[in-house]
């Protein structure tokens, strides 16, 4: 399961390498615990200073280290359409995020890569989602899927599906284990299944 943050602008190996270096230098523990984006050795307050401040604010019996290490979990519930429900090609589910902790963490990640022009800047709010249905690779006409250049576009009337699955829970309280940079577009494997090719990834605390 992938939560998509946005499209990166990595048109050369040099830019891919730059993005991967930045990804590996991110202090994900600080990003989880602080409202200020943090990168190791970044200009401004040191990570140790931020850590000490967080530790001082920890509640009774709770160390700052424990508070910072609290992992992110995700629950996916419901179903929505990317387009007009009566004529759509993509259905998705968004994470339940009542305290906005996941959203804020993801927004910080997007801001960091956007500021150094490694991510395409989008003039719209971040939409965290996991795609449930995408008709892009469904054979249409002469065996070509939708969305791509010179391809027919298959759309469906999803109104009844959305009504039936409006409260469906696809997954519950699953820990987010990695942050990854993937190539655009899923690639077909030998068994016919498709997956995104990972350029690089880091473990979540």
Secondary structure, DSSP 4 states (H G I P E B T S, - for coil): -------B---SHHHHHHHHHHHHHB-HHHHHH-SS--BTT-SSS-HHHHHHHHHHHPPTT--HHHHHHPPPEEEEEEEEESS-TTSBSEEEEEE--TT-HHHHHHHHHHHHHHHTT-B---SS-----EEEEEGGGS-BTTTB-SSSTT-----B--HHHHHHTTT-EEEEEEEP-EEEEE-SS-EE-TTS-EEPPEEEEEE--
